[in-house]
Amino acid sequence: MHLFEPQCVAPTSCLLGQSPVWSPSEGLLWWVDPNRAKLHRYNPKTGNARRYDLPLKASVIALSQGELLMAGELEIGFFDPSTEEYTKLVAVADEAEGNRINCGGVAPDGSFWFATMDSHEADARSSWYRLAPDRTIASLKQKPVVIPSSACFSPDGATFYTCDTTEQEIHSFDVEDGSRLANRRIFSTTSSGAGYPDGSTIDSEGYLWNAEWDGARLVRYSPEGVIDRIVKLPVSRITGCCFGGRDLKTLYVTTARTGLTSFQLDMQPFAGSLFALQTEIQGRRSAEWTGR
């Protein structure tokens, strides 16, 4: 598989750029910077980027019938880019004080799966939830971790992937009846390398691409958890990735600059930017939340 060099396509200097989502109907790439409560948009046809102010620190976005479903703090809502209006949809109840939503993704059945965590990254008190199309929220009842990252599914929907970032582990689960997780296991670890597993995406061959925080690289894993490819980037804090473009062969990569020293920022002038690289492998179209 041939990979081209990653290129900075939007020098946005995000503190914590994350949750990239490709909208095929618009031909646009969306992502968020929760630390600044911003939404970003990139148009590959023009090369232009735009930034929107948000009423909440959204950590996750997903497509939903022409709008963006967004989750942050302890609520989920809709954002309409055409009007720049936000509508709160539902709040998450019974969470520990100081917890917030950190990651999420849409399942093949149109439900939205998301995880909360300790905002101070000190205690293992995460929870996983499933937001059904009818707006009901159910707990997925999983062992808490300090920092949960990633929420993606195998092409057949039978396997769910997420990360225990602090422990440098990528986990996989069996999905039962589309609404329960079973048989938690370690899919792969990054303990032998420099990075911590963060956001992920699945390509058309069922391989998982994972962004490594402080690893300066993307790693492609086979369905068996074996490293298949490594893509180096010129910035260290890689946060997420998704496929986009007309043929879904452009891999977009979000990055961060938060926590870097002045010296590190001098060495990484594009930290916090959006990168893109071309690949011969095709991605998969993002699932959309089907509720209203």
ROKE-206843 format. One record per residue (C-alpha): chain; z, y, x. Coordinates in steps of 0.2 Angstrom, whole numbers, m for minus. Layout:
BEGIN
("A",(Z,Y,X))
...
***
This chain:
BEGIN
("A",(0,0,0))
("A",(m5,17,7))
("A",(7,31,6))
("A",(2,49,10))
("A",(15,61,18))
("A",(27,70,6))
("A",(23,88,3))
("A",(34,102,m3))
("A",(25,108,m19))
("A",(39,119,m26))
("A",(51,128,m14))
("A",(64,131,m27))
("A",(80,130,m16))
("A",(90,121,m30))
("A",(108,118,m26))
("A",(106,101,m34))
("A",(89,97,m41))
("A",(89,81,m50))
("A",(83,71,m65))
("A",(64,73,m63))
("A",(54,69,m79))
("A",(35,69,m81))
("A",(28,75,m97))
("A",(10,67,m99))
("A",(6,77,m115))
("A",(9,94,m106))
("A",(4,89,m88))
("A",(21,96,m82))
("A",(35,90,m71))
("A",(53,95,m77))
("A",(69,94,m68))
("A",(86,102,m68))
("A",(99,111,m57))
("A",(115,108,m65))
("A",(126,118,m53))
("A",(116,133,m58))
("A",(113,128,m76))
("A",(94,130,m73))
("A",(79,120,m80))
("A",(64,120,m68))
("A",(45,116,m72))
("A",(31,113,m61))
("A",(12,113,m66))
("A",(2,104,m53))
("A",(m14,111,m60))
("A",(m9,129,m55))
("A",(4,125,m42))
("A",(16,137,m52))
("A",(34,134,m55))
("A",(45,142,m68))
("A",(64,142,m71))
("A",(74,143,m87))
("A",(92,148,m90))
("A",(102,135,m99))
("A",(118,137,m110))
("A",(125,121,m102))
("A",(125,113,m85))
("A",(113,99,m89))
("A",(113,84,m77))
("A",(100,74,m86))
("A",(84,77,m96))
("A",(72,66,m106))
("A",(57,68,m117))
("A",(59,68,m135))
("A",(44,72,m147))
("A",(39,88,m139))
("A",(56,94,m134))
("A",(68,90,m120))
("A",(84,79,m123))
("A",(97,86,m111))
("A",(114,80,m107))
("A",(127,89,m97))
("A",(146,93,m97))
("A",(151,82,m112))
("A",(137,85,m124))
("A",(119,81,m128))
("A",(106,92,m136))
("A",(88,98,m138))
("A",(80,111,m128))
("A",(63,118,m134))
("A",(53,126,m120))
("A",(42,135,m131))
("A",(56,145,m139))
("A",(69,143,m125))
("A",(81,138,m139))
("A",(95,125,m137))
("A",(102,115,m151))
("A",(118,105,m148))
("A",(116,87,m155))
("A",(132,77,m152))
("A",(148,78,m141))
("A",(156,64,m131))
("A",(173,61,m137))
("A",(189,53,m129))
("A",(184,57,m111))
("A",(197,61,m98))
("A",(199,79,m94))
("A",(187,85,m80))
("A",(174,72,m84))
("A",(156,76,m86))
("A",(139,67,m89))
("A",(131,63,m73))
("A",(116,52,m76))
("A",(105,44,m90))
("A",(89,37,m95))
("A",(79,31,m111))
("A",(78,13,m114))
("A",(62,4,m120))
("A",(69,4,m138))
("A",(71,23,m138))
("A",(89,24,m136))
("A",(97,35,m123))
("A",(109,28,m110))
("A",(121,39,m100))
("A",(136,39,m89))
("A",(151,51,m87))
("A",(161,53,m71))
("A",(175,63,m63))
("A",(168,80,m59))
("A",(179,81,m44))
("A",(172,64,m37))
("A",(189,58,m34))
("A",(194,45,m46))
("A",(184,30,m53))
("A",(184,34,m72))
("A",(166,33,m77))
("A",(160,27,m94))
("A",(143,21,m100))
("A",(136,25,m117))
("A",(121,22,m128))
("A",(115,35,m140))
("A",(105,27,m154))
("A",(91,36,m163))
("A",(103,38,m178))
("A",(114,49,m166))
("A",(128,36,m165))
("A",(136,34,m148))
("A",(143,17,m143))
("A",(152,12,m127))
("A",(143,0,m115))
("A",(160,m6,m108))
("A",(157,m7,m90))
("A",(169,m6,m74))
("A",(172,12,m70))
("A",(165,19,m53))
("A",(167,36,m44))
("A",(149,41,m45))
("A",(137,32,m56))
("A",(119,36,m53))
("A",(102,30,m60))
("A",(98,23,m77))
("A",(82,13,m77))
("A",(75,m3,m84))
("A",(63,m16,m79))
("A",(46,m16,m87))
("A",(51,m30,m99))
("A",(67,m21,m103))
("A",(77,m36,m99))
("A",(86,m29,m83))
("A",(95,m12,m81))
("A",(98,m4,m65))
("A",(111,9,m59))
("A",(120,14,m43))
("A",(138,15,m37))
("A",(134,29,m26))
("A",(151,30,m17))
("A",(151,11,m13))
("A",(133,12,m8))
("A",(127,m2,m20))
("A",(113,m3,m32))
("A",(118,m14,m47))
("A",(107,m24,m60))
("A",(113,m31,m77))
("A",(105,m42,m90))
("A",(101,m32,m106))
("A",(107,m42,m121))
("A",(100,m38,m139))
("A",(94,m21,m132))
("A",(112,m14,m133))
("A",(124,m23,m122))
("A",(125,m26,m103))
("A",(130,m43,m95))
("A",(130,m52,m78))
("A",(133,m37,m67))
("A",(128,m40,m49))
("A",(123,m31,m33))
("A",(105,m29,m32))
("A",(105,m21,m15))
("A",(116,m10,m3))
("A",(113,4,8))
("A",(128,2,19))
("A",(117,m3,34))
("A",(108,13,33))
("A",(113,31,33))
("A",(111,35,14))
("A",(120,34,m3))
("A",(109,27,m17))
("A",(105,41,m30))
("A",(92,43,m43))
("A",(79,29,m46))
("A",(62,25,m55))
("A",(53,9,m59))
("A",(34,7,m55))
("A",(21,m3,m64))
("A",(24,m18,m53))
("A",(43,m18,m58))
("A",(48,m12,m41))
("A",(63,0,m40))
("A",(61,17,m30))
("A",(78,24,m25))
("A",(82,41,m18))
("A",(95,41,m4))
("A",(107,55,m3))
("A",(110,60,15))
("A",(97,46,20))
("A",(82,58,20))
("A",(72,44,13))
("A",(65,35,m3))
("A",(66,16,m3))
("A",(55,4,m13))
("A",(64,m12,m18))
("A",(56,m28,m24))
("A",(63,m36,m41))
("A",(73,m47,m29))
("A",(81,m32,m21))
("A",(71,m34,m4))
("A",(66,m18,4))
("A",(47,m16,3))
("A",(43,2,9))
("A",(53,17,16))
("A",(46,34,14))
("A",(54,48,26))
("A",(57,65,20))
("A",(60,81,30))
("A",(76,85,20))
("A",(92,74,20))
("A",(99,75,2))
("A",(86,66,m9))
("A",(92,65,m27))
("A",(79,57,m38))
("A",(61,53,m41))
("A",(48,49,m55))
("A",(29,46,m56))
("A",(17,59,m63))
("A",(0,65,m63))
("A",(m15,60,m74))
("A",(m15,42,m66))
("A",(4,41,m63))
("A",(1,39,m45))
("A",(10,55,m39))
("A",(28,52,m34))
("A",(38,67,m37))
("A",(55,69,m28))
("A",(69,81,m31))
("A",(81,86,m17))
("A",(97,96,m15))
("A",(105,109,m3))
("A",(123,109,m9))
("A",(136,106,4))
("A",(124,108,19))
("A",(130,119,33))
("A",(121,134,39))
("A",(114,124,54))
("A",(108,110,43))
("A",(99,123,32))
("A",(91,130,47))
("A",(85,113,51))
("A",(80,109,33))
("A",(72,125,26))
("A",(64,115,11))
("A",(81,107,6))
("A",(82,109,m13))
("A",(64,109,m16))
("A",(52,98,m26))
("A",(41,86,m16))
("A",(26,76,m20))
("A",(17,61,m12))
("A",(2,51,m17))
("A",(2,32,m18))
("A",(m10,19,m23))
("A",(4,11,m34))
("A",(5,17,m52))
("A",(21,22,m61))
("A",(26,19,m79))
("A",(25,32,m93))
("A",(43,38,m97))
("A",(51,31,m113))
("A",(55,45,m126))
("A",(71,46,m136))
("A",(65,43,m154))
("A",(80,51,m164))
("A",(80,68,m171))
***
